[in-house]
Amino acid sequence: MTITEKILQLPKEEKLRVMEALWEDLSAKAAFESPSWHGEKLRETQERLDRGQEEVVNWEEAKNRLKK
C-alpha cells in the first residue's frame, strides 16, 4: 500500500495532523519567494477594498463561486 493510500484511509483529524507536519517540514526547509508582481496585485486589491470596490466574502462562499 502506498503512503497516499494510507493517508486517504486516515480519519480527518489524522489527515490534518499529517498536513500540518508536511507544511511545517516544507516551510522550514524551503524559502518561498513571491513573484515581484504579487505585491503590486495585493496593493491594487487593498486600494479597491479601501474604496469600497471590492467585496469581502467568507472562504466557503469563495470556494462555491470558484466552482461555478
PyMOL Python script that loads the backbone (N, CA, C, O; Angstrom):
from pymol import cmd

cmd.read_pdbstr("""\
ATOM      1  N   MET A   1       0.845  -1.171   0.000  1.00  0.00           N
ATOM      2  CA  MET A   1       0.000   0.000   0.000  1.00  0.00           C
ATOM      3  C   MET A   1       0.898   1.245   0.000  1.00  0.00           C
ATOM      4  O   MET A   1       1.865   1.320   0.759  1.00  0.00           O
ATOM      5  N   THR A   2       0.571   2.215  -0.855  1.00  0.00           N
ATOM      6  CA  THR A   2       1.373   3.433  -0.924  1.00  0.00           C
ATOM      7  C   THR A   2       1.057   4.356   0.245  1.00  0.00           C
ATOM      8  O   THR A   2       0.037   4.204   0.917  1.00  0.00           O
ATOM      9  N   ILE A   3       1.938   5.302   0.471  1.00  0.00           N
ATOM     10  CA  ILE A   3       1.721   6.260   1.547  1.00  0.00           C
ATOM     11  C   ILE A   3       0.456   7.076   1.293  1.00  0.00           C
ATOM     12  O   ILE A   3      -0.269   7.416   2.227  1.00  0.00           O
ATOM     13  N   THR A   4       0.197   7.388   0.027  1.00  0.00           N
ATOM     14  CA  THR A   4      -1.020   8.141  -0.309  1.00  0.00           C
ATOM     15  C   THR A   4      -2.255   7.339   0.049  1.00  0.00           C
ATOM     16  O   THR A   4      -3.202   7.884   0.616  1.00  0.00           O
ATOM     17  N   GLU A   5      -2.262   6.069  -0.268  1.00  0.00           N
ATOM     18  CA  GLU A   5      -3.405   5.221   0.074  1.00  0.00           C
ATOM     19  C   GLU A   5      -3.593   5.139   1.588  1.00  0.00           C
ATOM     20  O   GLU A   5      -4.720   5.154   2.084  1.00  0.00           O
ATOM     21  N   LYS A   6      -2.492   5.055   2.308  1.00  0.00           N
ATOM     22  CA  LYS A   6      -2.575   5.009   3.765  1.00  0.00           C
ATOM     23  C   LYS A   6      -3.160   6.308   4.319  1.00  0.00           C
ATOM     24  O   LYS A   6      -4.012   6.286   5.208  1.00  0.00           O
ATOM     25  N   ILE A   7      -2.697   7.428   3.790  1.00  0.00           N
ATOM     26  CA  ILE A   7      -3.204   8.724   4.254  1.00  0.00           C
ATOM     27  C   ILE A   7      -4.692   8.861   3.966  1.00  0.00           C
ATOM     28  O   ILE A   7      -5.438   9.377   4.798  1.00  0.00           O
ATOM     29  N   LEU A   8      -5.128   8.409   2.809  1.00  0.00           N
ATOM     30  CA  LEU A   8      -6.541   8.510   2.447  1.00  0.00           C
ATOM     31  C   LEU A   8      -7.441   7.709   3.383  1.00  0.00           C
ATOM     32  O   LEU A   8      -8.628   8.014   3.506  1.00  0.00           O
ATOM     33  N   GLN A   9      -6.904   6.707   4.034  1.00  0.00           N
ATOM     34  CA  GLN A   9      -7.681   5.893   4.961  1.00  0.00           C
ATOM     35  C   GLN A   9      -7.732   6.479   6.379  1.00  0.00           C
ATOM     36  O   GLN A   9      -8.500   6.008   7.218  1.00  0.00           O
ATOM     37  N   LEU A  10      -6.935   7.481   6.639  1.00  0.00           N
ATOM     38  CA  LEU A  10      -6.900   8.071   7.970  1.00  0.00           C
ATOM     39  C   LEU A  10      -8.170   8.862   8.260  1.00  0.00           C
ATOM     40  O   LEU A  10      -8.817   9.359   7.338  1.00  0.00           O
ATOM     41  N   PRO A  11      -8.528   8.980   9.529  1.00  0.00           N
ATOM     42  CA  PRO A  11      -9.639   9.861   9.884  1.00  0.00           C
ATOM     43  C   PRO A  11      -9.234  11.324   9.649  1.00  0.00           C
ATOM     44  O   PRO A  11      -8.048  11.641   9.561  1.00  0.00           O
ATOM     45  N   LYS A  12     -10.207  12.185   9.552  1.00  0.00           N
ATOM     46  CA  LYS A  12      -9.984  13.596   9.226  1.00  0.00           C
ATOM     47  C   LYS A  12      -8.947  14.244  10.145  1.00  0.00           C
ATOM     48  O   LYS A  12      -8.065  14.962   9.674  1.00  0.00           O
ATOM     49  N   GLU A  13      -9.048  13.995  11.441  1.00  0.00           N
ATOM     50  CA  GLU A  13      -8.135  14.622  12.386  1.00  0.00           C
ATOM     51  C   GLU A  13      -6.679  14.232  12.118  1.00  0.00           C
ATOM     52  O   GLU A  13      -5.776  15.064  12.205  1.00  0.00           O
ATOM     53  N   GLU A  14      -6.468  12.957  11.792  1.00  0.00           N
ATOM     54  CA  GLU A  14      -5.115  12.489  11.490  1.00  0.00           C
ATOM     55  C   GLU A  14      -4.607  13.079  10.174  1.00  0.00           C
ATOM     56  O   GLU A  14      -3.428  13.411  10.053  1.00  0.00           O
ATOM     57  N   LYS A  15      -5.500  13.206   9.191  1.00  0.00           N
ATOM     58  CA  LYS A  15      -5.107  13.820   7.921  1.00  0.00           C
ATOM     59  C   LYS A  15      -4.640  15.252   8.158  1.00  0.00           C
ATOM     60  O   LYS A  15      -3.657  15.692   7.562  1.00  0.00           O
ATOM     61  N   LEU A  16      -5.337  15.977   9.020  1.00  0.00           N
ATOM     62  CA  LEU A  16      -4.948  17.347   9.327  1.00  0.00           C
ATOM     63  C   LEU A  16      -3.579  17.389  10.010  1.00  0.00           C
ATOM     64  O   LEU A  16      -2.770  18.273   9.728  1.00  0.00           O
ATOM     65  N   ARG A  17      -3.325  16.442  10.899  1.00  0.00           N
ATOM     66  CA  ARG A  17      -2.013  16.382  11.556  1.00  0.00           C
ATOM     67  C   ARG A  17      -0.904  16.107  10.538  1.00  0.00           C
ATOM     68  O   ARG A  17       0.172  16.700  10.604  1.00  0.00           O
ATOM     69  N   VAL A  18      -1.176  15.206   9.602  1.00  0.00           N
ATOM     70  CA  VAL A  18      -0.195  14.900   8.551  1.00  0.00           C
ATOM     71  C   VAL A  18       0.052  16.140   7.699  1.00  0.00           C
ATOM     72  O   VAL A  18       1.195  16.470   7.383  1.00  0.00           O
ATOM     73  N   MET A  19      -1.023  16.821   7.332  1.00  0.00           N
ATOM     74  CA  MET A  19      -0.908  18.024   6.516  1.00  0.00           C
ATOM     75  C   MET A  19      -0.079  19.091   7.233  1.00  0.00           C
ATOM     76  O   MET A  19       0.796  19.712   6.630  1.00  0.00           O
ATOM     77  N   GLU A  20      -0.357  19.298   8.511  1.00  0.00           N
ATOM     78  CA  GLU A  20       0.398  20.286   9.286  1.00  0.00           C
ATOM     79  C   GLU A  20       1.874  19.900   9.395  1.00  0.00           C
ATOM     80  O   GLU A  20       2.750  20.760   9.300  1.00  0.00           O
ATOM     81  N   ALA A  21       2.145  18.633   9.591  1.00  0.00           N
ATOM     82  CA  ALA A  21       3.529  18.176   9.694  1.00  0.00           C
ATOM     83  C   ALA A  21       4.266  18.375   8.370  1.00  0.00           C
ATOM     84  O   ALA A  21       5.422  18.798   8.355  1.00  0.00           O
ATOM     85  N   LEU A  22       3.599  18.071   7.271  1.00  0.00           N
ATOM     86  CA  LEU A  22       4.215  18.261   5.957  1.00  0.00           C
ATOM     87  C   LEU A  22       4.491  19.738   5.701  1.00  0.00           C
ATOM     88  O   LEU A  22       5.569  20.098   5.228  1.00  0.00           O
ATOM     89  N   TRP A  23       3.518  20.591   6.014  1.00  0.00           N
ATOM     90  CA  TRP A  23       3.703  22.022   5.778  1.00  0.00           C
ATOM     91  C   TRP A  23       4.845  22.570   6.638  1.00  0.00           C
ATOM     92  O   TRP A  23       5.670  23.352   6.164  1.00  0.00           O
ATOM     93  N   GLU A  24       4.884  22.154   7.898  1.00  0.00           N
ATOM     94  CA  GLU A  24       5.947  22.613   8.786  1.00  0.00           C
ATOM     95  C   GLU A  24       7.310  22.205   8.232  1.00  0.00           C
ATOM     96  O   GLU A  24       8.248  23.003   8.231  1.00  0.00           O
ATOM     97  N   ASP A  25       7.418  20.973   7.765  1.00  0.00           N
ATOM     98  CA  ASP A  25       8.672  20.482   7.211  1.00  0.00           C
ATOM     99  C   ASP A  25       9.054  21.243   5.940  1.00  0.00           C
ATOM    100  O   ASP A  25      10.199  21.668   5.784  1.00  0.00           O
ATOM    101  N   LEU A  26       8.083  21.410   5.031  1.00  0.00           N
ATOM    102  CA  LEU A  26       8.368  22.104   3.773  1.00  0.00           C
ATOM    103  C   LEU A  26       8.735  23.562   4.005  1.00  0.00           C
ATOM    104  O   LEU A  26       9.687  24.070   3.412  1.00  0.00           O
ATOM    105  N   SER A  27       7.988  24.230   4.860  1.00  0.00           N
ATOM    106  CA  SER A  27       8.244  25.658   5.070  1.00  0.00           C
ATOM    107  C   SER A  27       9.553  25.903   5.811  1.00  0.00           C
ATOM    108  O   SER A  27      10.157  26.965   5.655  1.00  0.00           O
ATOM    109  N   ALA A  28       9.998  24.949   6.608  1.00  0.00           N
ATOM    110  CA  ALA A  28      11.260  25.109   7.327  1.00  0.00           C
ATOM    111  C   ALA A  28      12.465  24.885   6.418  1.00  0.00           C
ATOM    112  O   ALA A  28      13.541  25.431   6.662  1.00  0.00           O
ATOM    113  N   LYS A  29      12.284  24.096   5.388  1.00  0.00           N
ATOM    114  CA  LYS A  29      13.416  23.720   4.536  1.00  0.00           C
ATOM    115  C   LYS A  29      13.502  24.504   3.239  1.00  0.00           C
ATOM    116  O   LYS A  29      14.547  24.503   2.587  1.00  0.00           O
ATOM    117  N   ALA A  30      12.446  25.158   2.861  1.00  0.00           N
ATOM    118  CA  ALA A  30      12.446  25.846   1.574  1.00  0.00           C
ATOM    119  C   ALA A  30      12.074  27.308   1.756  1.00  0.00           C
ATOM    120  O   ALA A  30      11.193  27.649   2.544  1.00  0.00           O
ATOM    121  N   ALA A  31      12.750  28.147   1.026  1.00  0.00           N
ATOM    122  CA  ALA A  31      12.416  29.566   1.038  1.00  0.00           C
ATOM    123  C   ALA A  31      11.453  29.831  -0.122  1.00  0.00           C
ATOM    124  O   ALA A  31      11.799  29.662  -1.291  1.00  0.00           O
ATOM    125  N   PHE A  32      10.262  30.242   0.227  1.00  0.00           N
ATOM    126  CA  PHE A  32       9.270  30.566  -0.797  1.00  0.00           C
ATOM    127  C   PHE A  32       9.279  32.073  -1.011  1.00  0.00           C
ATOM    128  O   PHE A  32       9.050  32.846  -0.080  1.00  0.00           O
ATOM    129  N   GLU A  33       9.539  32.469  -2.211  1.00  0.00           N
ATOM    130  CA  GLU A  33       9.574  33.890  -2.523  1.00  0.00           C
ATOM    131  C   GLU A  33       8.445  34.220  -3.487  1.00  0.00           C
ATOM    132  O   GLU A  33       8.295  33.584  -4.530  1.00  0.00           O
ATOM    133  N   SER A  34       7.660  35.212  -3.126  1.00  0.00           N
ATOM    134  CA  SER A  34       6.576  35.635  -4.003  1.00  0.00           C
ATOM    135  C   SER A  34       7.153  36.290  -5.242  1.00  0.00           C
ATOM    136  O   SER A  34       8.199  36.936  -5.179  1.00  0.00           O
ATOM    137  N   PRO A  35       6.469  36.124  -6.381  1.00  0.00           N
ATOM    138  CA  PRO A  35       6.930  36.809  -7.588  1.00  0.00           C
ATOM    139  C   PRO A  35       6.797  38.326  -7.405  1.00  0.00           C
ATOM    140  O   PRO A  35       6.005  38.785  -6.582  1.00  0.00           O
ATOM    141  N   SER A  36       7.554  39.081  -8.155  1.00  0.00           N
ATOM    142  CA  SER A  36       7.587  40.538  -7.992  1.00  0.00           C
ATOM    143  C   SER A  36       6.220  41.182  -8.217  1.00  0.00           C
ATOM    144  O   SER A  36       5.902  42.186  -7.580  1.00  0.00           O
ATOM    145  N   TRP A  37       5.408  40.619  -9.115  1.00  0.00           N
ATOM    146  CA  TRP A  37       4.111  41.209  -9.415  1.00  0.00           C
ATOM    147  C   TRP A  37       3.098  40.983  -8.294  1.00  0.00           C
ATOM    148  O   TRP A  37       2.075  41.666  -8.242  1.00  0.00           O
ATOM    149  N   HIS A  38       3.367  40.038  -7.401  1.00  0.00           N
ATOM    150  CA  HIS A  38       2.407  39.671  -6.364  1.00  0.00           C
ATOM    151  C   HIS A  38       2.123  40.835  -5.412  1.00  0.00           C
ATOM    152  O   HIS A  38       0.967  41.092  -5.077  1.00  0.00           O
ATOM    153  N   GLY A  39       3.154  41.526  -4.984  1.00  0.00           N
ATOM    154  CA  GLY A  39       2.974  42.666  -4.081  1.00  0.00           C
ATOM    155  C   GLY A  39       2.138  43.759  -4.708  1.00  0.00           C
ATOM    156  O   GLY A  39       1.299  44.363  -4.040  1.00  0.00           O
ATOM    157  N   GLU A  40       2.361  44.018  -5.989  1.00  0.00           N
ATOM    158  CA  GLU A  40       1.578  45.043  -6.698  1.00  0.00           C
ATOM    159  C   GLU A  40       0.103  44.657  -6.759  1.00  0.00           C
ATOM    160  O   GLU A  40      -0.767  45.503  -6.551  1.00  0.00           O
ATOM    161  N   LYS A  41      -0.181  43.401  -7.039  1.00  0.00           N
ATOM    162  CA  LYS A  41      -1.579  42.944  -7.090  1.00  0.00           C
ATOM    163  C   LYS A  41      -2.237  43.053  -5.717  1.00  0.00           C
ATOM    164  O   LYS A  41      -3.411  43.407  -5.617  1.00  0.00           O
ATOM    165  N   LEU A  42      -1.486  42.750  -4.659  1.00  0.00           N
ATOM    166  CA  LEU A  42      -2.034  42.891  -3.309  1.00  0.00           C
ATOM    167  C   LEU A  42      -2.345  44.351  -2.994  1.00  0.00           C
ATOM    168  O   LEU A  42      -3.376  44.649  -2.392  1.00  0.00           O
ATOM    169  N   ARG A  43      -1.455  45.268  -3.400  1.00  0.00           N
ATOM    170  CA  ARG A  43      -1.702  46.701  -3.191  1.00  0.00           C
ATOM    171  C   ARG A  43      -2.934  47.160  -3.959  1.00  0.00           C
ATOM    172  O   ARG A  43      -3.753  47.913  -3.433  1.00  0.00           O
ATOM    173  N   GLU A  44      -3.067  46.705  -5.204  1.00  0.00           N
ATOM    174  CA  GLU A  44      -4.231  47.078  -6.012  1.00  0.00           C
ATOM    175  C   GLU A  44      -5.528  46.589  -5.363  1.00  0.00           C
ATOM    176  O   GLU A  44      -6.524  47.311  -5.326  1.00  0.00           O
ATOM    177  N   THR A  45      -5.503  45.372  -4.862  1.00  0.00           N
ATOM    178  CA  THR A  45      -6.692  44.825  -4.200  1.00  0.00           C
ATOM    179  C   THR A  45      -7.012  45.619  -2.944  1.00  0.00           C
ATOM    180  O   THR A  45      -8.177  45.924  -2.688  1.00  0.00           O
ATOM    181  N   GLN A  46      -6.002  45.959  -2.159  1.00  0.00           N
ATOM    182  CA  GLN A  46      -6.226  46.751  -0.946  1.00  0.00           C
ATOM    183  C   GLN A  46      -6.810  48.119  -1.286  1.00  0.00           C
ATOM    184  O   GLN A  46      -7.687  48.606  -0.572  1.00  0.00           O
ATOM    185  N   GLU A  47      -6.345  48.738  -2.350  1.00  0.00           N
ATOM    186  CA  GLU A  47      -6.873  50.033  -2.774  1.00  0.00           C
ATOM    187  C   GLU A  47      -8.345  49.916  -3.163  1.00  0.00           C
ATOM    188  O   GLU A  47      -9.149  50.772  -2.793  1.00  0.00           O
ATOM    189  N   ARG A  48      -8.707  48.865  -3.904  1.00  0.00           N
ATOM    190  CA  ARG A  48     -10.115  48.652  -4.265  1.00  0.00           C
ATOM    191  C   ARG A  48     -10.951  48.421  -3.013  1.00  0.00           C
ATOM    192  O   ARG A  48     -12.070  48.924  -2.913  1.00  0.00           O
ATOM    193  N   LEU A  49     -10.421  47.672  -2.067  1.00  0.00           N
ATOM    194  CA  LEU A  49     -11.115  47.415  -0.811  1.00  0.00           C
ATOM    195  C   LEU A  49     -11.328  48.724  -0.049  1.00  0.00           C
ATOM    196  O   LEU A  49     -12.416  48.967   0.473  1.00  0.00           O
ATOM    197  N   ASP A  50     -10.307  49.556   0.017  1.00  0.00           N
ATOM    198  CA  ASP A  50     -10.404  50.846   0.698  1.00  0.00           C
ATOM    199  C   ASP A  50     -11.453  51.760   0.061  1.00  0.00           C
ATOM    200  O   ASP A  50     -12.107  52.535   0.759  1.00  0.00           O
ATOM    201  N   ARG A  51     -11.613  51.671  -1.260  1.00  0.00           N
ATOM    202  CA  ARG A  51     -12.593  52.491  -1.982  1.00  0.00           C
ATOM    203  C   ARG A  51     -13.983  51.866  -1.987  1.00  0.00           C
ATOM    204  O   ARG A  51     -14.921  52.452  -2.527  1.00  0.00           O
ATOM    205  N   GLY A  52     -14.128  50.678  -1.390  1.00  0.00           N
ATOM    206  CA  GLY A  52     -15.427  50.004  -1.376  1.00  0.00           C
ATOM    207  C   GLY A  52     -15.769  49.332  -2.693  1.00  0.00           C
ATOM    208  O   GLY A  52     -16.936  49.049  -2.966  1.00  0.00           O
ATOM    209  N   GLN A  53     -14.768  49.080  -3.501  1.00  0.00           N
ATOM    210  CA  GLN A  53     -14.981  48.462  -4.809  1.00  0.00           C
ATOM    211  C   GLN A  53     -14.683  46.964  -4.801  1.00  0.00           C
ATOM    212  O   GLN A  53     -14.754  46.305  -5.839  1.00  0.00           O
ATOM    213  N   GLU A  54     -14.360  46.447  -3.660  1.00  0.00           N
ATOM    214  CA  GLU A  54     -14.008  45.021  -3.541  1.00  0.00           C
ATOM    215  C   GLU A  54     -14.937  44.401  -2.506  1.00  0.00           C
ATOM    216  O   GLU A  54     -15.133  44.961  -1.428  1.00  0.00           O
ATOM    217  N   GLU A  55     -15.502  43.259  -2.827  1.00  0.00           N
ATOM    218  CA  GLU A  55     -16.406  42.563  -1.914  1.00  0.00           C
ATOM    219  C   GLU A  55     -15.640  41.509  -1.116  1.00  0.00           C
ATOM    220  O   GLU A  55     -14.882  40.719  -1.678  1.00  0.00           O
ATOM    221  N   VAL A  56     -15.845  41.508   0.178  1.00  0.00           N
ATOM    222  CA  VAL A  56     -15.225  40.509   1.040  1.00  0.00           C
ATOM    223  C   VAL A  56     -16.243  39.399   1.289  1.00  0.00           C
ATOM    224  O   VAL A  56     -17.371  39.662   1.704  1.00  0.00           O
ATOM    225  N   VAL A  57     -15.833  38.153   1.031  1.00  0.00           N
ATOM    226  CA  VAL A  57     -16.714  37.005   1.271  1.00  0.00           C
ATOM    227  C   VAL A  57     -15.955  35.974   2.100  1.00  0.00           C
ATOM    228  O   VAL A  57     -14.724  35.950   2.105  1.00  0.00           O
ATOM    229  N   ASN A  58     -16.700  35.127   2.799  1.00  0.00           N
ATOM    230  CA  ASN A  58     -16.040  34.093   3.592  1.00  0.00           C
ATOM    231  C   ASN A  58     -15.513  32.995   2.659  1.00  0.00           C
ATOM    232  O   ASN A  58     -15.867  32.931   1.482  1.00  0.00           O
ATOM    233  N   TRP A  59     -14.670  32.150   3.212  1.00  0.00           N
ATOM    234  CA  TRP A  59     -13.979  31.137   2.411  1.00  0.00           C
ATOM    235  C   TRP A  59     -14.951  30.173   1.741  1.00  0.00           C
ATOM    236  O   TRP A  59     -14.736  29.789   0.591  1.00  0.00           O
ATOM    237  N   GLU A  60     -16.014  29.773   2.433  1.00  0.00           N
ATOM    238  CA  GLU A  60     -16.978  28.837   1.837  1.00  0.00           C
ATOM    239  C   GLU A  60     -17.635  29.449   0.606  1.00  0.00           C
ATOM    240  O   GLU A  60     -17.778  28.780  -0.418  1.00  0.00           O
ATOM    241  N   GLU A  61     -18.034  30.716   0.697  1.00  0.00           N
ATOM    242  CA  GLU A  61     -18.643  31.405  -0.440  1.00  0.00           C
ATOM    243  C   GLU A  61     -17.644  31.543  -1.578  1.00  0.00           C
ATOM    244  O   GLU A  61     -18.002  31.360  -2.742  1.00  0.00           O
ATOM    245  N   ALA A  62     -16.409  31.861  -1.260  1.00  0.00           N
ATOM    246  CA  ALA A  62     -15.381  31.986  -2.307  1.00  0.00           C
ATOM    247  C   ALA A  62     -15.202  30.662  -3.049  1.00  0.00           C
ATOM    248  O   ALA A  62     -15.119  30.645  -4.277  1.00  0.00           O
ATOM    249  N   LYS A  63     -15.141  29.554  -2.306  1.00  0.00           N
ATOM    250  CA  LYS A  63     -14.988  28.227  -2.940  1.00  0.00           C
ATOM    251  C   LYS A  63     -16.183  27.925  -3.834  1.00  0.00           C
ATOM    252  O   LYS A  63     -16.021  27.412  -4.941  1.00  0.00           O
ATOM    253  N   ASN A  64     -17.393  28.245  -3.352  1.00  0.00           N
ATOM    254  CA  ASN A  64     -18.584  27.999  -4.163  1.00  0.00           C
ATOM    255  C   ASN A  64     -18.557  28.801  -5.460  1.00  0.00           C
ATOM    256  O   ASN A  64     -18.926  28.295  -6.519  1.00  0.00           O
ATOM    257  N   ARG A  65     -18.119  30.052  -5.368  1.00  0.00           N
ATOM    258  CA  ARG A  65     -18.035  30.892  -6.583  1.00  0.00           C
ATOM    259  C   ARG A  65     -16.993  30.345  -7.547  1.00  0.00           C
ATOM    260  O   ARG A  65     -17.202  30.351  -8.760  1.00  0.00           O
ATOM    261  N   LEU A  66     -15.883  29.876  -7.015  1.00  0.00           N
ATOM    262  CA  LEU A  66     -14.836  29.343  -7.884  1.00  0.00           C
ATOM    263  C   LEU A  66     -15.265  28.064  -8.577  1.00  0.00           C
ATOM    264  O   LEU A  66     -14.835  27.788  -9.697  1.00  0.00           O
ATOM    265  N   LYS A  67     -16.109  27.283  -7.922  1.00  0.00           N
ATOM    266  CA  LYS A  67     -16.578  26.026  -8.510  1.00  0.00           C
ATOM    267  C   LYS A  67     -17.526  26.265  -9.672  1.00  0.00           C
ATOM    268  O   LYS A  67     -17.663  25.413 -10.550  1.00  0.00           O
ATOM    269  N   LYS A  68     -18.187  27.432  -9.683  1.00  0.00           N
ATOM    270  CA  LYS A  68     -19.168  27.735 -10.745  1.00  0.00           C
ATOM    271  C   LYS A  68     -18.538  28.120 -12.023  1.00  0.00           C
ATOM    272  O   LYS A  68     -19.237  28.399 -12.997  1.00  0.00           O
TER     273      LYS A  68
END
""", "prot")
cmd.dss("prot")
cmd.show_as("cartoon", "prot")
cmd.util.cbc("prot")
cmd.orient("prot")
